[in-house]
Amino acid sequence: MPALASPLRLCRGILKELRYLQGPSYKQSPAYNHVMDQFRRNKVTEERYCRAQQEAQHAAHTYLCLLESTRNHLVLHNLYHAKGERNPEEVAGLVGLKLPTQPGGKGWEK
C-alpha cells in the first residue's frame, strides 16, 4: 500500500472538491460539517497512536480520489459527448488527425 498523504493535505483536497461542486457557500453544507467533524475526531496527539486514525485517513484518501475522478469524468463527458452530429474534419481533429486533401488541386476541396 502506498504511503498516505498527510491528513491536512487530504482535508484541503476534499474541501477544494466540495467548493468546486457547491460553490462559495460550501461551508454551510452538511458535507463540510461532516468532513471537518471526522478530521477533528480522528486527530492524533503525541499521547496516543491508534489504528483507527490510519483507517480514517485511508477512507479520506479514497473519498478524495472519488471526488477528483468524478469531476474529471464530468469534464471529459462534456468535452467529448452530447455534441450532436459532427463533420469528419472535427472528428479527426478530436483525436489529433488531419484529413488528407487531393494533391494538385482539382478545385472541389475547401
C-alpha positions in Angstrom: 0.0 0.0 0.0 1.4 3.4 -0.9 2.2 5.9 1.7 -0.8 8.0 2.7 -0.7 11.8 2.3 -0.8 14.0 5.3 -4.2 14.5 6.9 -4.1 18.3 6.3 -3.4 17.7 2.6 -6.3 15.3 2.4 -8.6 17.6 4.2 -7.7 20.5 2.0 -8.2 18.4 -1.1 -11.6 17.2 -0.1 -12.7 20.8 0.8 -11.4 22.0 -2.6 -13.6 19.4 -4.4 -16.6 20.4 -2.2 -16.0 24.1 -3.1 -15.9 23.1 -6.8 -19.2 21.2 -6.5 -21.2 23.5 -4.3 -19.7 27.0 -4.9 -18.8 29.6 -2.4 -21.4 28.6 0.1 -19.9 25.1 0.7 -19.2 25.9 4.4 -22.9 25.8 5.2 -23.4 22.3 3.7 -23.8 19.2 5.8 -20.9 17.5 3.9 -18.5 20.3 5.0 -19.6 19.8 8.7 -19.2 16.0 8.4 -15.7 16.2 6.9 -14.5 18.7 9.5 -16.0 16.6 12.3 -14.3 13.4 11.1 -10.9 15.1 10.8 -11.2 16.6 14.2 -12.4 13.4 15.8 -9.5 11.3 14.3 -6.7 13.8 15.1 -3.7 12.0 16.6 -1.9 13.5 19.6 1.5 12.7 20.8 0.0 10.7 23.7 -1.8 8.1 21.6 -1.3 6.1 18.4 -4.3 4.3 17.1 -5.1 2.2 14.0 -8.4 3.9 13.6 -6.7 7.1 12.6 -4.9 5.3 9.8 -8.2 3.7 8.7 -9.9 7.1 8.7 -7.0 8.6 6.7 -7.3 5.8 4.2 -11.1 6.4 3.9 -10.4 10.1 3.4 -7.9 9.4 0.7 -10.4 7.1 -1.1 -13.2 9.7 -0.8 -10.8 12.4 -2.3 -10.0 10.1 -5.2 -13.7 9.5 -5.8 -14.4 13.3 -5.9 -11.5 14.0 -8.2 -12.4 11.2 -10.5 -16.0 12.2 -10.7 -15.0 15.8 -11.6 -12.6 14.6 -14.3 -15.2 12.3 -15.7 -17.7 15.1 -16.0 -15.2 17.3 -17.7 -14.3 14.6 -20.3 -18.0 13.8 -20.7 -18.9 17.4 -21.5 -15.9 17.6 -23.9 -16.5 14.5 -26.0 -20.2 13.6 -25.6 -23.6 15.1 -26.5 -22.4 17.4 -29.2 -24.7 16.0 -31.9 -23.6 15.0 -35.3 -20.1 16.2 -36.2 -18.4 16.6 -39.5 -15.4 14.3 -40.4 -12.9 17.1 -40.0 -14.0 17.8 -36.5 -14.0 14.2 -35.5 -10.5 13.7 -36.9 -9.3 16.8 -35.0 -10.6 15.3 -31.7 -8.0 12.5 -32.0 -5.3 14.7 -33.4 -5.5 13.8 -37.1 -6.0 15.8 -40.2 -7.9 14.6 -43.2 -5.9 14.2 -46.5 -6.5 16.6 -49.3 -6.4 15.9 -53.1 -3.0 16.7 -54.4 -2.8 19.0 -57.4 -5.9 21.0 -56.5 -8.9 19.8 -58.6 -11.0 22.7 -57.4 -13.5 20.7 -55.3 -11.7 20.7 -52.0 -12.1 23.5 -49.5 
